Amino acid sequence: MNHRKVRELDRPRFYRVGEAAAMLNLSPMTLYRAIQAGEFPAIRVRNRIIVPARAIDDIEQAAVTSNSVVDTANLATTTPPANSQAGLRDRQA
C-alpha cells in the first residue's frame, strides 16, 4: 500500500465544525454561517453538522490547481442548503 493511501486511512472522514474551522483558521461561527447559507459543504444529521474531510481536500486542491483564491460559494453543489427541508422532501418523493 502506498504512503498516501495509508495516510488517507489514518485520518477521519468527517470533522466537527469546530475542527474544520480550526483547520481553515476560521471561527466556528463563520463556518456555521457559510454552511447555513449553502456556501460550504456539510452534512446534517438531525441537529448535528459534520464536514466531510474530502470537501476540505477538494477546496484546497481547487486553490492549488487554479493558483488563485477559491470562493467556496462557487464550489457549492446544486443541493439545497443544510437547513432546507424542501430538498429533502423532493428526494424522498
Beta strands, then each sheet from edge to edge (+ up, - down):
strand 1: 14-16
strand 2: 43-45
strand 3: 48-52
sheet 1: 1+ 3- 2+
end
